[in-house]
Amino acid sequence: MTVHSFQEHFDDLIDREVTIEPKDWMPDDYRKTLIRQISQHAHSEIVGMLPEGNWITRAPSLRRKAVLLAKVQDEAGHGLYLYSAAETLGVTRDTLYDQLHTGKAKYSSIFNYPTLTWADMGAVGWLVDGAAIMNQVPLCRTSYGPYARAMVRVCKEESFHQRQGFEIMLTLSKGTEIQKKLAQDAFNRWWWPSLMMFGPPDAESPHTAQSVRWRIKRLTNDELRQKFVDVTVEQAKVLGLTVPDKDLKWNEERGHFDFGVINWDEFWNVVKGNGPCNKQRLETRKKAWEEGKWVRDAAMAHAEKRKARKAVKEAA
């Protein structure tokens, strides 16, 4: 079979919505695109633990502590699922970690913002995880099998994270005047970064069109962003909070909410490493990697001993 016929076979599978598996032939660019997207997703799950982990010991009740701890543990598991999916494409996990720690690989810009109050835990769960679900549910039907299968469990758990955040915001918004102000303040600070989470406008996104063609992505950045706005505005009404966008209005003709202009200069500044917490997040990850070296060394030594014992036993 020639390279050309391999390409034709691959295109036919994509067109017929047949899942691509690790041993199937795939174009180099398809493989590279998947590695970039899945690794960025995995890095985001791992770095995303940091803004919330700081609040586990400061949560206002034992129940809140337990729920937040479980959520952070879930995020760690999501990162591991996704690193495993990326490894099926021929890249090593050490390579992926190195790309993160050296700044070569990116993660979601949203995790470079600080969590200043307990209300931020509600806003992160409601808005950030809500945006993540909006983006990730279509990935359960992505064309690459291991990625799609990993996303099924990820999305189920993310739905609980979103509900946890919404419950926090609901409790605060129905509480004292100070609690209401905390909820509104957190909403004000996280609304626009949450819209940026979906990536740049379609016209400025270098990967969107091809990813949609390959069925890696099912919806474009702008389509996902619009869906998120339409859903979240209605949820804000239930909470009694004001969407921090003076240009927000219902467009009867389009059947969607129109919203204001996103500050893309801020987005690109954060992506380039100049956000409020970029340096802090990366340094924390690198420190954890370096201080955890003894654990990795011990695990490898134990594995080698087991391998040696097994070899002796088989030889006998």
Salt bridges, closest charged atoms under 4 A:
GLU8 OE2 - HIS4 NE2 3.03
ASP12 OD2 - ARG16 NE 2.81
ASP15 OD1 - ARG213 NH1 3.28
GLU17 OE2 - ARG215 NE 3.22
GLU17 OE1 - ARG218 NH2 2.70
GLU21 OE1 - ARG149 NH2 2.89
GLU45 OE2 - HIS41 NE2 3.41
GLU45 OE1 - HIS78 ND1 3.38
GLU52 OE2 - LYS71 NZ 2.46
ASP74 OD2 - HIS161 NE2 2.89
GLU75 OE1 - HIS78 ND1 3.47
GLU75 OE2 - HIS161 ND1 3.22
GLU87 OE1 - ARG93 NH2 2.93
ASP120 OD1 - ARG189 NH2 2.63
ASP129 OD2 - LYS71 NZ 2.61
GLU157 OE1 - HIS78 NE2 2.56
GLU157 OE2 - ARG153 NE 3.01
GLU158 OE2 - HIS78 ND1 3.42
GLU158 OE1 - HIS161 ND1 3.19
GLU167 OE2 - ARG63 NH2 3.02
GLU167 OE1 - ARG64 NH1 3.12
ASP185 OD2 - ARG189 NE 3.07
ASP222 OD1 - ARG225 NH2 2.83
ASP230 OD2 - HIS256 ND1 2.50
GLU234 OE2 - LYS237 NZ 3.35
ASP247 OD1 - LYS246 NZ 3.54
ASP258 OD1 - ARG254 NH2 2.72
GLU283 OE2 - LYS286 NZ 3.59
ASP297 OD2 - LYS293 NZ 2.70
